[in-house]
Amino acid sequence: MPDKQREVRPGPDPRSVRTQDGQVLRVPTGWVLVPPGDAALTRRLKAAGPTWTVKDKRGRRSFSQGLWTDGAAVQPIRDALTVERADPAHARKLDAGRRRREVAQVQYEGDFQAAILSFLAFHPSYALLARVVSNAITEHAAGVGSGTVARTKRIPIEQRAEAATIAWLRHQTTEYDDMDIPRVKGMRREVRAQLARRSRRLLDQYRQGKPVAPEDCPLSRAVTF
């Protein structure tokens, strides 16, 4: 078992893990749990030999609990990383990478907001409102680490923008956050679908350029401009 890379869950005691199919395994003698937080160390440990990555699932999200691996391999790799990180060239490389990511993030946010504006497709008389709404959704959804649909790469950006807009409207213009939804399979999905239809009807008013009294419209109340 120790010669196999695994993704596991916490076990019933500190030196045990549970496989994805529920089997409980004992952690091999001499192995240590390396805490999460150092991506470079984690990558090198995985490349150096068998490791067991511990992830604890809470709801729909998974949280890393660390990495079990042979304790003899950890310190030499840590020492090598310390030497590399002390080299000024390493700092320059990090700075260059950070600048590239910042440029890429700005570009993505611009593209994402443009996709939202395209989905909103408001009548020209509501152009300012469309801009304010798209700004709010982009700020909420497109940030690195936001965990929203805007950050996924599994679907086109147009679909991401639509999903993020509907989700934002659900939280900002409906009573969804205060609803007491029964814990019945499929009920929350059905409620979301109903609210999505309501949100789309709301958007249609602005797409068609219909007069809307700001004080009576949940979308206008959700933003300040």
FITIGU-807485 format. One line per field, with one value per residue (C-alpha): residue number from 0; x, y, z; residue in one letter. Coordinates in steps of 0.25 Angstrom, whole numbers. Layout:
BEGIN
pos = (NUM ...)
c1 = (X ...)
c2 = (Y ...)
c3 = (Z ...)
code = (a ...)
This chain:
BEGIN
pos = (0 1 2 3 4 5 6 7 8 9 10 11 12 13 14 15 16 17 18 19 20 21 22 23 24 25 26 27 28 29 30 31 32 33 34 35 36 37 38 39 40 41 42 43 44 45 46 47 48 49 50 51 52 53 54 55 56 57 58 59 60 61 62 63 64 65 66 67 68 69 70 71 72 73 74 75 76 77 78 79 80 81 82 83 84 85 86 87 88 89 90 91 92 93 94 95 96 97 98 99 100 101 102 103 104 105 106 107 108 109 110 111 112 113 114 115 116 117 118 119 120 121 122 123 124 125 126 127 128 129 130 131 132 133 134 135 136 137 138 139 140 141 142 143 144 145 146 147 148 149 150 151 152 153 154 155 156 157 158 159 160 161 162 163 164 165 166 167 168 169 170 171 172 173 174 175 176 177 178 179 180 181 182 183 184 185 186 187 188 189 190 191 192 193 194 195 196 197 198 199 200 201 202 203 204 205 206 207 208 209 210 211 212 213 214 215 216 217 218 219 220 221 222 223 224)
c1 = (0 11 16 3 -1 -15 -25 -31 -40 -37 -38 -44 -31 -19 -10 -21 -28 -40 -40 -50 -58 -58 -46 -38 -23 -12 -1 12 23 32 22 19 8 13 3 -3 1 14 11 25 28 16 19 33 29 18 29 39 31 17 9 -5 -13 -23 -35 -47 -60 -70 -82 -78 -64 -51 -41 -27 -22 -8 1 5 19 32 38 52 49 43 55 65 54 51 66 67 55 61 74 67 58 70 75 72 68 57 51 52 45 34 32 31 21 12 12 8 -3 -8 -8 -16 -26 -29 -31 -40 -48 -50 -54 -63 -70 -72 -79 -88 -92 -94 -103 -111 -113 -120 -127 -118 -127 -122 -107 -102 -110 -104 -90 -92 -99 -87 -77 -84 -85 -70 -65 -72 -70 -57 -47 -36 -40 -55 -59 -71 -75 -67 -54 -57 -51 -60 -70 -69 -68 -82 -88 -80 -85 -99 -98 -91 -102 -113 -106 -104 -118 -123 -116 -117 -132 -139 -142 -134 -124 -135 -143 -145 -144 -148 -137 -144 -136 -137 -145 -133 -131 -145 -146 -133 -140 -152 -144 -136 -149 -153 -139 -140 -153 -147 -136 -146 -152 -139 -135 -149 -146 -159 -161 -157 -159 -145 -152 -160 -149 -141 -129 -129 -129 -118 -108 -104 -101)
c2 = (0 10 10 16 30 32 43 39 45 46 32 29 32 41 30 25 29 25 22 27 14 14 5 9 8 10 20 13 14 25 34 48 57 70 81 89 102 100 97 95 85 78 76 71 61 56 55 48 36 31 40 40 53 56 63 66 69 78 80 82 87 79 84 79 73 71 60 47 43 36 45 43 50 63 70 69 74 86 89 89 99 108 109 112 122 130 132 146 140 132 146 151 139 140 155 152 141 150 161 152 147 161 164 151 154 168 163 152 162 170 159 153 167 168 154 159 171 163 154 165 172 184 194 206 214 205 205 211 201 190 195 196 182 176 183 177 163 163 168 157 146 147 149 138 128 133 119 123 118 130 123 109 106 94 103 115 129 132 121 125 140 135 126 136 147 138 134 148 152 140 145 160 162 150 145 132 135 135 124 111 101 87 76 69 63 73 83 93 91 94 106 112 108 116 128 128 129 141 147 145 152 163 165 164 177 184 178 183 197 197 208 203 210 209 209 197 189 179 180 196 194 184 194 208 218)
c3 = (0 3 -11 -17 -18 -11 -8 5 16 31 38 52 59 57 50 41 28 20 5 -4 -3 12 15 27 26 36 33 30 41 39 31 36 33 26 28 15 12 4 -10 -15 -4 -6 -21 -19 -8 -18 -28 -19 -15 -10 -2 3 2 13 9 18 10 16 8 -6 -3 0 10 10 23 19 13 19 13 18 28 23 10 16 22 10 1 11 12 -3 -4 7 -2 -14 -8 -2 -16 -21 -35 -27 -23 -37 -42 -32 -35 -50 -48 -39 -49 -60 -51 -48 -63 -66 -55 -60 -74 -69 -61 -73 -81 -71 -69 -84 -84 -73 -81 -93 -85 -78 -92 -85 -94 -96 -86 -75 -80 -66 -58 -67 -64 -49 -48 -56 -48 -35 -41 -46 -32 -25 -34 -42 -31 -30 -19 -19 -21 -30 -44 -50 -47 -53 -67 -70 -77 -87 -81 -86 -78 -66 -67 -68 -56 -48 -51 -48 -35 -31 -34 -26 -13 -16 -21 -15 -1 -4 8 18 13 21 11 15 14 3 -8 -20 -13 -12 -27 -30 -22 -29 -42 -38 -34 -47 -55 -47 -49 -64 -64 -56 -66 -78 -73 -74 -88 -93 -88 -80 -70 -56 -43 -36 -22 -26 -33 -25 -35 -34 -19 -19 -25 -23 -34)
code = (m p d k q r e v r p g p d p r s v r t q d g q v l r v p t g w v l v p p g d a a l t r r l k a a g p t w t v k d k r g r r s f s q g l w t d g a a v q p i r d a l t v e r a d p a h a r k l d a g r r r r e v a q v q y e g d f q a a i l s f l a f h p s y a l l a r v v s n a i t e h a a g v g s g t v a r t k r i p i e q r a e a a t i a w l r h q t t e y d d m d i p r v k g m r r e v r a q l a r r s r r l l d q y r q g k p v a p e d c p l s r a v t f)
